[in-house]
């Protein structure tokens, strides 16, 4: 008889209690992550909280350097070691805190119950191994299939992601595939075990517009078939509008606004959110018009202010001084970082 993993048994009991109490698949509470550098411990994620329900798609949006990818990697303990570390918070997945589970349990969750699509498929795939070997490894680790069964399952996984002639592609190396095909392979690996949650970190980066649409439609269709939840990380608000139910706007390691997609696009409250929306090119603009931009840049980790970080970027003094703005629910389901200079009627023309 197969020996029962004690950690797994405890997790299953937690799941039973969880299923009767909550509809949220994932709850992130007060997450703080940092990197140990020559300048000391620099915080990249500062008190982030959100939740994802079963079947829901949550979008995380913001400029490069705002902490989106670090947040995602913190959820499944994939920060680069030893420099990266989670300082505080909870990541409750089915009621189980992933920040406190043993390493063997994390191996079960990653790839099995939580699938991840990494930002650049060429770095996510091993260049010296054939596609079939890399995909079949997921089945051998998490489904305990033998070599032949795993190889056949790999072909079916590639077929599921609409890769033509999958029985041929399993024998190819990553460099023999196009960018779109490599991304489909990464998707096949992420969805091989039919996870409950998919984390897609910039899944369409460096792909042309046609392939981007195909990849996003593929993810959306597979999500509907499997009933899984998804976290979609991007800097493209158009992608958010088309694919997400709820959106989190991150700036400088913090969430500055959180709402349903319809509410956020209809009534953006934070100056940074309005700045992002105003930066979207519009067909109504005259040809060769200068595009709107947000002045300044995201501060480096060593220079982050304790108070309102968007005020810091705009070069103005916040009336709160060094006090962090309150994250306030201003209407049902609509939360905003309530800095007086960045939120409210008087701040509407700032960005």
C-alpha positions in Angstrom: 0.0 0.0 0.0 1.3 3.5 -0.9 2.4 5.5 2.1 0.3 8.6 2.8 2.2 11.9 2.8 1.4 13.5 6.1 1.7 17.0 4.7 -0.8 16.0 1.9 -3.2 14.5 4.4 -3.3 17.7 6.4 -3.7 19.7 3.2 -6.7 17.6 2.2 -8.4 18.2 5.5 -7.8 22.0 5.1 -9.3 21.8 1.6 -12.5 20.2 3.0 -12.9 22.9 5.6 -12.1 25.6 3.0 -14.6 24.3 0.4 -17.4 24.7 3.0 -16.4 28.2 4.1 -15.1 30.2 1.1 -15.5 30.7 -2.7 -12.0 32.2 -3.0 -9.5 29.9 -4.5 -6.6 32.2 -3.6 -6.3 34.8 -0.9 -3.2 37.0 -0.7 -2.9 39.1 2.5 -0.2 41.7 3.2 2.4 40.2 0.9 5.9 41.7 1.3 8.9 40.6 -0.8 12.4 41.9 -0.9 15.9 41.4 -2.4 19.1 41.3 -0.5 21.5 43.7 -2.3 24.7 45.5 -1.6 22.6 48.5 -0.5 20.7 46.4 2.0 17.3 44.7 1.9 15.2 46.4 -0.8 11.4 45.8 -0.7 9.9 45.1 -4.2 6.4 44.2 -3.1 4.9 46.2 -0.3 1.8 45.0 1.5 -0.1 43.5 -1.5 -3.6 41.9 -0.9 -6.1 40.5 -3.3 -8.2 37.3 -3.9 -9.1 35.2 -6.9 -12.4 33.2 -7.0 -12.8 29.9 -8.8 -13.2 30.4 -12.5 -12.3 34.1 -12.2 -9.6 35.9 -14.2 -7.7 38.6 -12.3 -5.6 41.1 -14.2 -2.5 42.7 -12.7 -1.4 45.8 -14.7 1.2 48.4 -14.4 4.5 49.6 -15.9 7.7 47.6 -15.9 9.3 47.7 -12.5 6.0 48.0 -10.5 6.3 44.5 -8.9 3.9 42.5 -11.0 6.2 39.6 -11.8 7.8 39.6 -8.3 4.3 39.3 -6.8 3.5 36.3 -9.0 6.8 34.5 -8.3 6.3 35.2 -4.5 3.0 33.3 -4.6 4.7 30.0 -5.5 8.1 30.7 -3.8 10.0 31.1 -7.1 12.0 34.2 -6.2 15.7 33.9 -7.1 17.6 32.6 -4.1 19.3 33.5 -1.9 18.7 37.2 -2.7 14.9 37.1 -3.0 12.8 36.4 0.0 9.2 36.9 1.3 9.2 39.0 4.4 5.6 38.8 5.5 2.1 38.0 4.5 -0.1 35.0 3.7 -0.8 33.2 0.4 -3.8 31.0 1.1 -4.4 28.6 -1.7 -7.5 26.4 -1.0 -7.1 27.6 2.6 -3.4 26.4 2.8 -0.7 29.0 3.4 1.9 28.3 0.6 4.5 30.3 2.4 4.5 27.9 5.3 4.3 24.5 3.6 7.3 22.2 3.3 9.3 22.1 0.1 7.9 18.7 -1.0 4.4 20.1 -0.8 5.4 23.1 -2.9 6.7 20.7 -5.6 3.3 19.1 -5.7 1.5 22.5 -6.0 3.8 24.0 -8.7 2.9 22.5 -12.0 0.2 20.2 -10.5 -2.3 22.6 -8.9 -0.9 25.9 -10.0 0.4 26.2 -13.6 2.7 29.0 -14.6 3.3 30.6 -18.1 6.6 32.4 -17.8 7.3 35.7 -19.6 9.8 34.4 -22.1 9.3 30.9 -23.5 12.9 30.6 -24.8 14.2 30.9 -21.2 11.5 28.7 -19.8 12.4 25.8 -22.1 15.7 23.9 -21.9 17.4 24.4 -25.3 19.3 21.0 -25.2 16.2 18.8 -24.6 13.5 17.9 -27.1 10.0 19.3 -26.6 8.5 15.9 -25.8 10.9 15.2 -23.0 10.2 18.6 -21.4 6.4 18.2 -21.6 6.4 14.6 -20.5 8.4 15.4 -17.4 5.4 17.2 -16.0 3.3 14.0 -16.4 6.0 11.8 -14.9 6.4 14.1 -11.9 2.8 14.9 -11.1 0.8 12.1 -12.6 3.4 9.3 -12.1 3.0 8.0 -15.6 5.7 5.8 -17.2 7.8 7.0 -20.0 5.6 5.8 -22.8 2.4 7.0 -21.2 4.0 10.4 -20.5 5.1 10.7 -24.1 1.6 10.0 -25.5 0.1 12.4 -23.0 2.6 15.1 -24.2 1.4 14.7 -27.7 -2.2 15.2 -26.6 -1.2 18.2 -24.5 0.4 19.8 -27.6 -2.7 18.9 -29.7 -4.8 20.7 -27.0 -2.9 23.9 -27.6 -3.6 23.7 -31.4 0.0 22.9 -32.4 -0.1 21.2 -35.8 1.4 17.8 -36.2 2.2 17.4 -32.4 3.5 13.8 -33.0 6.3 15.5 -35.0 6.8 18.5 -32.8 7.6 16.4 -29.7 10.9 15.5 -31.4 11.9 19.1 -32.1 14.2 21.3 -30.1 12.9 24.8 -28.9 15.1 26.7 -31.4 13.3 24.9 -34.2 9.9 26.4 -33.3 8.6 29.9 -33.8 7.9 32.2 -30.9 4.2 31.5 -31.0 4.8 27.8 -31.1 7.2 27.9 -28.1 4.6 29.8 -26.2 2.1 27.1 -26.9 4.5 24.5 -25.6 4.9 26.5 -22.4 1.1 26.7 -22.2 0.8 22.9 -22.7 3.3 22.4 -19.8 1.4 24.8 -17.6 -2.0 23.1 -18.3 -0.8 19.5 -18.5 -2.2 18.5 -15.1 -5.3 20.6 -15.4 -4.4 23.0 -12.6 -6.9 24.9 -10.5 -5.0 28.2 -11.0 -3.0 29.5 -13.9 -0.5 32.3 -13.5 0.2 33.9 -16.9 3.1 36.4 -16.7 3.1 38.5 -19.9 2.2 35.5 -22.0 2.2 37.5 -25.3 5.5 39.4 -24.8 7.5 39.8 -28.1 4.8 38.1 -30.2 3.2 39.8 -33.2 -0.4 41.0 -32.8 -2.0 38.1 -34.7 -0.2 35.5 -32.6 -1.0 37.5 -29.4 -4.7 37.2 -30.2 -4.4 33.5 -30.9 -2.6 32.8 -27.6 -5.1 34.9 -25.5 -8.0 33.2 -27.2 -6.4 29.8 -26.5 -5.9 30.5 -22.8 -9.4 31.9 -22.5 -10.9 28.8 -24.3 -8.9 26.3 -22.2 -9.8 28.2 -19.0 -13.5 27.9 -19.9 -13.1 24.1 -20.6 -11.3 23.4 -17.4 -13.1 25.9 -15.1 -9.8 27.1 -13.7 -9.0 30.6 -12.3 -6.3 32.7 -13.8 -4.0 35.6 -12.9 -3.0 37.5 -16.1 0.0 39.8 -15.7 0.4 42.5 -18.4 1.1 46.1 -19.1 -1.5 46.2 -21.8 -4.9 47.5 -20.7 -6.5 46.3 -23.9 -5.6 42.7 -22.9 -7.1 43.4 -19.5 -10.3 44.8 -20.9 -10.8 41.8 -23.2 -9.9 38.9 -20.9 -10.3 39.8 -17.2 -13.1 40.0 -14.6 -11.3 42.1 -12.0 -8.1 44.2 -12.3 -5.4 45.2 -9.8 -3.4 48.3 -10.7 0.1 48.2 -9.2 2.6 51.0 -8.9 6.0 50.9 -7.2 5.3 47.6 -5.4 1.9 48.6 -4.1 -1.7 48.3 -5.3 -3.1 51.7 -6.0 -6.5 50.7 -7.3 -8.6 47.5 -7.5 -12.0 47.0 -9.1 -14.0 45.1 -11.6 -12.9 45.7 -15.2 -16.1 47.5 -16.1 -15.9 49.7 -13.0 -12.3 50.6 -13.5 -12.6 51.6 -17.1 -15.8 53.5 -16.5 -14.7 55.3 -13.3 -10.9 55.3 -12.7 -10.2 57.1 -9.5 -6.4 57.1 -8.9 -4.3 59.6 -10.9 -1.9 56.7 -12.0 -4.8 54.6 -13.3 -6.1 57.6 -15.3 -2.6 58.2 -16.6 -2.4 54.6 -17.9 -5.8 54.9 -19.5 -4.9 58.3 -21.1 -1.8 56.7 -22.6 -3.8 54.3 -24.8 -3.7 55.3 -28.5 -7.1 56.2 -29.9 -8.3 56.1 -33.5 -10.1 59.4 -32.9 -6.7 61.2 -32.6 -5.4 63.1 -35.7 -2.6 61.3 -37.6 0.9 61.7 -36.1 -0.5 63.2 -32.9 1.8 63.1 -29.9 0.8 60.3 -27.5 0.0 61.0 -23.9 2.6 59.8 -21.4 3.0 59.8 -17.6 5.8 62.2 -16.7 8.8 60.8 -14.8 9.8 57.2 -14.1 9.2 54.6 -11.5 11.7 55.2 -8.7 14.4 52.6 -8.0 13.9 50.2 -5.1 16.5 52.1 -3.0 14.7 55.4 -3.5 11.1 54.4 -2.9 9.3 56.9 -0.6 7.4 55.8 2.5 4.4 58.0 1.7 2.6 58.3 -1.7 5.0 57.0 -4.3 3.1 58.5 -7.2 3.4 62.0 -5.7 7.2 61.2 -5.5 7.2 60.5 -9.2 5.2 63.7 -10.0 7.7 65.8 -7.9 5.1 67.1 -5.5 4.8 67.0 -1.7 2.0 64.8 -0.4 -0.1 66.3 2.4 0.3 62.9 4.2 4.1 63.4 4.4 5.8 60.0 5.0 2.6 58.3 6.0 1.3 55.6 3.6 -2.1 56.5 2.1 -5.0 54.5 3.3 -6.3 51.8 0.9 -10.0 52.5 1.0 -13.2 50.9 -0.4 -14.9 53.9 -2.0 -17.8 51.9 -3.5 -18.7 48.2 -3.3 -15.7 46.3 -4.7 -13.8 49.4 -5.7 -10.7 50.1 -3.7 -8.2 52.9 -4.1 -5.1 54.3 -2.4 -6.6 57.5 -1.1 -3.8 60.0 -1.3 -5.5 63.5 -1.3 -3.2 64.6 -4.2 -3.8 61.5 -6.3 -7.4 60.6 -5.6 -10.6 62.7 -5.6 -12.2 65.4 -7.7 -9.4 67.9 -7.1 -6.9 65.4 -8.5 -8.7 64.6 -11.8 -6.4 66.7 -14.0 -3.1 65.7 -12.5 -2.3 62.8 -14.8 
